[in-house]
Amino acid sequence: MAIVSDHPSSHRSSSDPARRPGEEEILDWLQEDRPERLELLWRQADRVRHQNVGDAVHLRGLIEISNHCTRRCAYCGVRAPNRRARRYRMTPQQILECVHLAVERGFGTVVLQSGEDPRHTGGWVADLVGRIKGETPLAVTLSLGERTAEDLVLWRQAGADRYLLRFETSNRELYDRVHPPAKGTVSDRIALLRLLREIGYEVGSGIMIGLWGQSWQDLATDIALFAKLDLDMIGLGPYIPHPDTPMAQHPDRYRLPPERQVPADELTTHKALALARILCPEVNIPATTAMTTINPEQGLELALSRGANVFMPNLTPDDHRARYTIYPSKTSLVHRDEESYHHLQHRLQALGREVGAGRGDSVRYSRRHP
Ligand code: 5AD
């Protein structure tokens, strides 16, 4: 089964595993460098996006509610041992103020994201979710890291709709090396993703592209895993080294020889994006902050033309946003002010795309829950 078909109108069924392209074909496309071939890949991804999820770009108001984190991920700037990170935690009042801004702007969803913050107890988050669901019509997406089954169930009962947890890499050995588990636990994000599905969440996952130690084969396996997990949402972006992390400080310990190491560049990110769209036609895929950070001028347009159908304007108040430095020079195209939102609307219109109405649930999820 070819990833790029010669027959533009042929329709692929993602639910038929026998017709799913294998890792070898994914690998070939990842390493493809001929511009005319890549043009076919971009066109196929754009066509699959248009046919399956349409032309609407769903907006999610992103609120980075805390940068406290107990974990020690080798790549991440807010890892616990980083003394230089200036920590903050938003109050429920501050968060609700941002939530109401999302309603005012007409967004259908808010995403609450944070490090693994021990002060965010099960009850604290459940209260917050309950208040948001009580006061607004918004869908609530949580992105709060690896949490206990008990917490995840509690939050779903409080009304949370979706959960984002990237598995970061399918290579278990690499995962363990860059991602030490919390004391006394085993970190198994794949198992957590299955649990999230059972609990009834709309489930999102994803990876970093070009994480040091990631081989081409690893990346092909990552992309095949998206389809196997039958995700509702897929988020990906280039790895961006943060100077206050072990990975950036000791490149030799992490990087593979150049011919094996996946580059953390825009082209490779777009190949992964396009392949994710073609393999998982009905999922929601955002143009992520990391994608627009490495290309502030055209990153949004390119991502939306190569498979993406979601964007997450950052509604975090400026002083907090500046401290949510999982990687450096993190730029947000759209902030809280009305002007930057209008600018976004113009950019979408210029692309021939419209702002999505309603919650923007994933077509994949809706099909599973008719
Ligand atoms: N560069 C790019 N992405 C990063 N993330 C964390 N640190 C970095 C970095 N240095 C991503 C991870 C995480 C998500 C919230 O941000 O994939 O899941």
Residues whose N, C-alpha, C, O or C-beta is under 5 A from the ligand:
A	BS01	5AD	Y75 C76 R166 I207 M208 P238 Y239 I240 P241 H242 A290 I326 Y327
